[in-house]
Amino acid sequence: MTLDDDLADLATEASNPRYAELDRMSVAEIAAAMNEADATVPGAVERALPQIVPAIEAASERMSRGGRLVYVGAGTPGRIAVVDASECPPTFSTPPELVFAIMAGGASAIVTPTEGAEDDADAGAAAIDEARIGPLDTVIGIASSGRTPYVIAAVERARELGALTVGLSCNVDTALSAAAEFPIEVAVGPEVLTGSTRLKAGTAQKLVLNMFSTIVMVRQGKTYGSFMVDLKPTNHKLRDRAVRMVAEIAGVPRERAAATLDGNDYDVKTSVLVLARGLSQSEAEARLAAAGGRLRPAMEGA
């Protein structure tokens, strides 16, 4: 498929006769129809797992050598990318520059639609240069149609610079797939509201990005089992979560976990080692440093 193909040929732009009377349906009927349509999305993602898994493996390997994870999108895909990237610092204590999103039209386009920006291919390539993308980085271009010029140009430029490139779309045989080293096509089909790819396509993109950011961080040692031991406990809810994590991992009462956290700058991993291995704060910090910040090997070490 090329950029000159008619948009009407795309599955995400097609109309579904099932929803031809949408404006005549009751609220309950529309809600049921949307819920039914949304239920098909996980299956579409599952069918794309053979494409998703090797892309995540490759991205994880590059990040382990110092690379970054960079999303590029326009419109809804760009906003979804911003949401996913912005959750990494509080969840995994990563610096904002490790996982971030490039939005067509800039930061203002997140809240004020700048839909024409998606057609500016030169701006897409320039954004990659501005971000100083290099061979260790992974760039994920996201476009429901798979033909957005800004995103395709960004992916092409990133690939020229040696970065790992991924193209996430919701159609098949797309120009974005052709541009990327790792194409991911989650074919969700026509939307309930014709062409409104903030619906099934948007849900699919969020599910895939959830996998990317979460699995990459798990592979970087940002978790212990299913616990997000690198979280930043910056409010009451997160401090309580930190207490519960430390108590469960170290096998101590909540009160003792809370007291230890309070005495260790609310660092979960240090507190676990202090309690579970009988170390001082400095000894725990040294063991963590020797283990590359990973709690599992620090816990299992002599």
Kinemage of the C-alpha trace (Angstrom):
@kinemage 1
@onewidth
@group {chain A} dominant
@subgroup {mainchain}
@vectorlist {calphas} color= white
{ca met a 1} P 0.000 0.000 0.000
{ca thr a 2} L 1.318 3.487 -0.846
{ca leu a 3} L 0.408 6.919 0.429
{ca asp a 4} L -1.509 7.553 -2.793
{ca asp a 5} L -4.026 4.810 -2.085
{ca asp a 6} L -7.563 5.904 -1.361
{ca leu a 7} L -8.293 6.160 2.338
{ca ala a 8} L -11.639 4.531 1.630
{ca asp a 9} L -9.761 1.286 0.964
{ca leu a 10} L -8.525 1.118 4.550
{ca ala a 11} L -10.379 -1.189 6.920
{ca thr a 12} L -10.267 1.444 9.658
{ca glu a 13} L -12.074 3.886 7.345
{ca ala a 14} L -14.744 1.430 6.191
{ca ser a 15} L -18.331 1.568 7.391
{ca asn a 16} L -19.981 -1.432 8.987
{ca pro a 17} L -23.607 -1.971 7.836
{ca arg a 18} L -24.363 -3.258 11.327
{ca tyr a 19} L -24.194 0.309 12.622
{ca ala a 20} L -26.110 1.961 9.774
{ca glu a 21} L -28.924 2.891 12.170
{ca leu a 22} L -26.634 4.043 14.969
{ca asp a 23} L -28.368 7.399 15.339
{ca arg a 24} L -31.701 5.638 15.794
{ca met a 25} L -30.505 3.258 18.484
{ca ser a 26} L -31.226 3.731 22.161
{ca val a 27} L -28.436 4.551 24.578
{ca ala a 28} L -28.504 0.969 25.814
{ca glu a 29} L -28.257 -0.412 22.273
{ca ile a 30} L -25.326 1.831 21.372
{ca ala a 31} L -23.520 0.979 24.607
{ca ala a 32} L -24.015 -2.736 23.955
{ca ala a 33} L -22.812 -2.378 20.372
{ca met a 34} L -19.695 -0.520 21.432
{ca asn a 35} L -18.957 -2.971 24.201
{ca glu a 36} L -19.342 -5.861 21.795
{ca ala a 37} L -16.993 -4.193 19.299
{ca asp a 38} L -14.423 -3.398 21.978
{ca ala a 39} L -14.409 -7.046 23.064
{ca thr a 40} L -12.868 -7.987 19.699
{ca val a 41} L -9.762 -5.854 20.254
{ca pro a 42} L -7.815 -8.200 22.583
{ca gly a 43} L -8.206 -10.947 20.008
{ca ala a 44} L -6.721 -8.706 17.322
{ca val a 45} L -3.797 -7.918 19.617
{ca glu a 46} L -3.335 -11.619 20.351
{ca arg a 47} L -3.105 -12.366 16.621
{ca ala a 48} L -0.370 -9.740 16.370
{ca leu a 49} L 1.729 -11.193 19.217
{ca pro a 50} L 4.144 -12.926 16.795
{ca gln a 51} L 4.997 -9.411 15.569
{ca ile a 52} L 4.898 -7.723 18.982
{ca val a 53} L 7.129 -10.115 20.936
{ca pro a 54} L 10.327 -9.890 18.822
{ca ala a 55} L 9.971 -6.102 18.673
{ca ile a 56} L 9.850 -5.882 22.470
{ca glu a 57} L 12.782 -8.268 22.806
{ca ala a 58} L 14.863 -6.135 20.465
{ca ala a 59} L 13.861 -2.908 22.219
{ca ser a 60} L 14.712 -4.378 25.627
{ca glu a 61} L 18.149 -5.413 24.450
{ca arg a 62} L 18.919 -1.926 23.159
{ca met a 63} L 17.697 -0.238 26.311
{ca ser a 64} L 19.935 -2.536 28.367
{ca arg a 65} L 22.843 -0.991 26.458
{ca gly a 66} L 21.736 2.567 27.202
{ca gly a 67} L 19.077 3.194 24.592
{ca arg a 68} L 15.786 5.051 24.849
{ca leu a 69} L 12.203 4.160 23.938
{ca val a 70} L 10.650 6.863 21.777
{ca tyr a 71} L 7.076 6.992 20.516
{ca val a 72} L 6.045 9.064 17.490
{ca gly a 73} L 2.427 9.798 16.647
{ca ala a 74} L -0.102 12.327 15.422
{ca gly a 75} L -3.613 12.985 16.685
{ca thr a 76} L -5.099 10.208 18.808
{ca pro a 77} L -2.105 7.833 18.486
{ca gly a 78} L 0.194 10.644 19.585
{ca arg a 79} L -1.933 11.416 22.631
{ca ile a 80} L -2.064 7.737 23.583
{ca ala a 81} L 1.717 7.620 23.259
{ca val a 82} L 2.101 10.657 25.529
{ca val a 83} L -0.093 9.012 28.165
{ca asp a 84} L 1.896 5.779 28.132
{ca ala a 85} L 5.288 7.473 28.199
{ca ser a 86} L 4.318 9.894 30.965
{ca glu a 87} L 3.411 7.003 33.275
{ca cys a 88} L 6.927 5.544 33.251
{ca pro a 89} L 8.631 8.023 35.645
{ca pro a 90} L 6.139 7.561 38.508
{ca thr a 91} L 5.775 3.823 37.948
{ca phe a 92} L 9.409 2.870 37.357
{ca ser a 93} L 11.387 5.934 38.559
{ca thr a 94} L 12.799 6.412 35.075
{ca pro a 95} L 14.087 9.803 33.930
{ca pro a 96} L 11.620 11.547 31.573
{ca glu a 97} L 14.100 11.321 28.721
{ca leu a 98} L 14.279 7.505 28.827
{ca val a 99} L 10.752 6.911 27.529
{ca phe a 100} L 9.072 9.822 25.785
{ca ala a 101} L 6.682 10.682 22.979
{ca ile a 102} L 7.119 12.946 19.973
{ca met a 103} L 3.776 14.500 19.039
{ca ala a 104} L 3.074 15.966 15.613
{ca gly a 105} L 2.343 19.639 16.170
{ca gly a 106} L 4.262 19.756 19.443
{ca ala a 107} L 3.117 19.758 23.039
{ca ser a 108} L 0.181 22.100 22.377
{ca ala a 109} L -1.336 19.491 20.024
{ca ile a 110} L -1.903 17.192 22.995
{ca val a 111} L -4.845 19.325 24.141
{ca thr a 112} L -5.500 21.493 21.084
{ca pro a 113} L -5.987 19.419 17.907
{ca thr a 114} L -3.515 20.314 15.155
{ca glu a 115} L -4.597 17.682 12.685
{ca gly a 116} L -2.792 19.217 9.701
{ca ala a 117} L 0.538 18.529 11.399
{ca glu a 118} L 0.284 14.846 10.527
{ca asp a 119} L 0.832 15.610 6.835
{ca asp a 120} L 4.178 17.354 7.407
{ca ala a 121} L 6.751 14.696 6.568
{ca asp a 122} L 9.682 17.109 6.840
{ca ala a 123} L 8.665 17.965 10.401
{ca gly a 124} L 8.578 14.273 11.297
{ca ala a 125} L 12.128 13.709 10.086
{ca ala a 126} L 13.300 16.926 11.762
{ca ala a 127} L 11.804 15.826 15.095
{ca ile a 128} L 13.964 12.716 15.009
{ca asp a 129} L 17.076 14.791 14.406
{ca glu a 130} L 16.095 17.172 17.197
{ca ala a 131} L 15.706 14.226 19.592
{ca arg a 132} L 19.212 13.101 18.619
{ca ile a 133} L 18.081 9.582 17.886
{ca gly a 134} L 20.937 7.094 17.645
{ca pro a 135} L 21.684 3.402 17.124
{ca leu a 136} L 20.792 2.354 20.679
{ca asp a 137} L 17.339 3.937 20.575
{ca thr a 138} L 14.029 2.333 19.654
{ca val a 139} L 11.527 4.472 17.762
{ca ile a 140} L 7.934 3.294 17.579
{ca gly a 141} L 5.810 5.027 14.957
{ca ile a 142} L 2.086 4.797 15.654
{ca ala a 143} L -0.580 5.465 13.039
{ca ser a 144} L -3.993 3.824 12.856
{ca ser a 145} L -4.085 4.122 9.069
{ca gly a 146} L -0.438 3.188 8.630
{ca arg a 147} L -0.029 6.029 6.133
{ca thr a 148} L 0.525 9.179 8.215
{ca pro a 149} L 3.351 11.145 6.505
{ca tyr a 150} L 4.755 12.677 9.726
{ca val a 151} L 5.086 9.272 11.371
{ca ile a 152} L 6.445 7.469 8.335
{ca ala a 153} L 9.086 10.136 7.745
{ca ala a 154} L 10.109 9.970 11.409
{ca val a 155} L 10.489 6.191 11.254
{ca glu a 156} L 12.423 6.359 7.998
{ca arg a 157} L 14.809 8.962 9.403
{ca ala a 158} L 15.285 6.981 12.615
{ca arg a 159} L 16.112 3.885 10.597
{ca glu a 160} L 18.660 5.864 8.559
{ca leu a 161} L 20.318 6.816 11.833
{ca gly a 162} L 20.570 3.174 12.884
{ca ala a 163} L 17.789 3.121 15.464
{ca leu a 164} L 15.548 0.121 15.954
{ca thr a 165} L 12.246 1.016 14.290
{ca val a 166} L 8.751 -0.315 14.932
{ca gly a 167} L 5.618 0.577 12.990
{ca leu a 168} L 2.325 0.087 14.835
{ca ser a 169} L -0.808 0.371 12.716
{ca cys a 170} L -4.334 -1.043 12.575
{ca asn a 171} L -4.413 -1.960 8.900
{ca val a 172} L -2.462 -4.480 6.831
{ca asp a 173} L 0.314 -4.028 4.272
{ca thr a 174} L 0.789 -0.396 5.232
{ca ala a 175} L 3.437 2.129 4.227
{ca leu a 176} L 4.415 2.399 7.886
{ca ser a 177} L 5.002 -1.350 8.023
{ca ala a 178} L 7.223 -1.095 4.965
{ca ala a 179} L 9.228 1.722 6.561
{ca ala a 180} L 9.863 -0.040 9.882
{ca glu a 181} L 12.203 -2.890 10.700
{ca phe a 182} L 9.527 -4.405 12.949
{ca pro a 183} L 5.995 -3.943 11.567
{ca ile a 184} L 3.091 -4.548 13.951
{ca glu a 185} L -0.366 -4.650 12.371
{ca val a 186} L -3.318 -5.001 14.733
{ca ala a 187} L -6.224 -5.362 12.324
{ca val a 188} L -9.271 -4.231 14.302
{ca gly a 189} L -11.575 -3.663 11.301
{ca pro a 190} L -14.229 -0.943 10.875
{ca glu a 191} L -15.175 1.246 13.815
{ca val a 192} L -18.659 1.585 15.303
{ca leu a 193} L -18.438 5.260 14.382
{ca thr a 194} L -17.028 5.130 10.852
{ca gly a 195} L -13.435 6.322 10.720
{ca ser a 196} L -13.247 7.213 14.425
{ca thr a 197} L -9.994 5.436 15.189
{ca arg a 198} L -9.955 6.734 18.759
{ca leu a 199} L -12.244 3.749 19.417
{ca lys a 200} L -11.079 0.180 18.645
{ca ala a 201} L -7.847 1.289 17.005
{ca gly a 202} L -7.014 3.559 19.925
{ca thr a 203} L -7.728 0.787 22.402
{ca ala a 204} L -5.487 -1.592 20.457
{ca gln a 205} L -2.648 0.929 20.402
{ca lys a 206} L -2.877 1.482 24.152
{ca leu a 207} L -2.812 -2.265 24.783
{ca val a 208} L 0.305 -2.693 22.662
{ca leu a 209} L 2.078 0.288 24.227
{ca asn a 210} L 1.156 -1.066 27.674
{ca met a 211} L 3.014 -4.227 26.702
{ca phe a 212} L 6.005 -2.354 25.342
{ca ser a 213} L 6.660 -0.045 28.273
{ca thr a 214} L 5.806 -2.617 30.947
{ca ile a 215} L 7.726 -5.561 29.525
{ca val a 216} L 10.769 -3.468 28.648
{ca met a 217} L 10.850 -2.198 32.232
{ca val a 218} L 10.421 -5.697 33.664
{ca arg a 219} L 13.375 -6.800 31.549
{ca gln a 220} L 15.414 -3.876 32.914
{ca gly a 221} L 14.886 -5.172 36.457
{ca lys a 222} L 12.341 -2.542 37.433
{ca thr a 223} L 10.129 -5.112 39.152
{ca tyr a 224} L 10.364 -7.910 41.688
{ca gly a 225} L 7.809 -10.518 40.722
{ca ser a 226} L 4.749 -8.451 39.917
{ca phe a 227} L 5.703 -5.652 42.304
{ca met a 228} L 6.747 -2.265 40.892
{ca val a 229} L 9.588 -1.862 43.350
{ca asp a 230} L 10.999 1.185 41.579
{ca leu a 231} L 7.876 3.313 41.988
{ca lys a 232} L 8.135 6.841 43.381
{ca pro a 233} L 5.912 7.005 46.504
{ca thr a 234} L 4.946 10.660 46.078
{ca asn a 235} L 1.445 10.558 47.574
{ca his a 236} L -0.514 8.729 50.267
{ca lys a 237} L -1.739 5.970 47.940
{ca leu a 238} L 1.744 5.212 46.634
{ca arg a 239} L 3.309 5.334 50.095
{ca asp a 240} L 0.720 2.842 51.292
{ca arg a 241} L 1.486 0.660 48.272
{ca ala a 242} L 5.175 0.833 49.100
{ca val a 243} L 4.470 -0.285 52.671
{ca arg a 244} L 2.410 -3.219 51.465
{ca met a 245} L 5.109 -4.250 48.979
{ca val a 246} L 7.898 -4.151 51.524
{ca ala a 247} L 5.819 -5.996 54.108
{ca glu a 248} L 4.917 -8.782 51.681
{ca ile a 249} L 8.315 -9.218 50.045
{ca ala a 250} L 10.279 -9.076 53.313
{ca gly a 251} L 7.625 -10.975 55.289
{ca val a 252} L 7.295 -8.423 58.079
{ca pro a 253} L 4.346 -6.560 59.671
{ca arg a 254} L 3.168 -3.368 57.979
{ca glu a 255} L 4.250 -1.243 60.935
{ca arg a 256} L 7.828 -2.457 60.664
{ca ala a 257} L 7.803 -1.989 56.900
{ca ala a 258} L 6.545 1.577 57.296
{ca ala a 259} L 9.174 2.435 59.898
{ca thr a 260} L 11.975 0.995 57.756
{ca leu a 261} L 10.801 2.851 54.662
{ca asp a 262} L 10.660 6.073 56.639
{ca gly a 263} L 14.253 5.547 57.707
{ca asn a 264} L 15.454 4.695 54.196
{ca asp a 265} L 14.109 7.629 52.202
{ca tyr a 266} L 11.094 5.523 51.245
{ca asp a 267} L 13.232 3.462 48.891
{ca val a 268} L 11.425 0.141 48.470
{ca lys a 269} L 14.362 -1.978 47.334
{ca thr a 270} L 16.724 -0.741 50.011
{ca ser a 271} L 14.080 -1.266 52.677
{ca val a 272} L 13.410 -4.823 51.520
{ca leu a 273} L 17.098 -5.686 51.734
{ca val a 274} L 17.420 -4.095 55.169
{ca leu a 275} L 14.533 -6.171 56.483
{ca ala a 276} L 14.963 -9.412 54.564
{ca arg a 277} L 18.756 -9.632 54.717
{ca gly a 278} L 19.528 -7.743 57.920
{ca leu a 279} L 21.659 -5.138 56.162
{ca ser a 280} L 22.294 -1.521 57.020
{ca gln a 281} L 21.085 1.128 54.583
{ca ser a 282} L 24.588 1.626 53.182
{ca glu a 283} L 25.139 -2.133 52.844
{ca ala a 284} L 21.788 -2.523 51.084
{ca glu a 285} L 22.579 0.335 48.710
{ca ala a 286} L 25.987 -1.179 47.918
{ca arg a 287} L 24.462 -4.584 47.205
{ca leu a 288} L 21.873 -3.026 44.933
{ca ala a 289} L 24.544 -1.091 43.082
{ca ala a 290} L 26.546 -4.293 42.586
{ca ala a 291} L 23.405 -5.946 41.181
{ca gly a 292} L 22.774 -3.123 38.732
{ca gly a 293} L 19.828 -1.889 40.754
{ca arg a 294} L 17.978 -5.196 40.381
{ca leu a 295} L 16.350 -6.449 43.551
{ca arg a 296} L 16.133 -10.123 42.568
{ca pro a 297} L 19.901 -10.750 42.270
{ca ala a 298} L 20.549 -8.479 45.268
{ca met a 299} L 18.193 -10.640 47.347
{ca glu a 300} L 19.760 -13.877 46.111
{ca gly a 301} L 23.370 -12.735 46.484
{ca ala a 302} L 25.608 -13.917 49.289
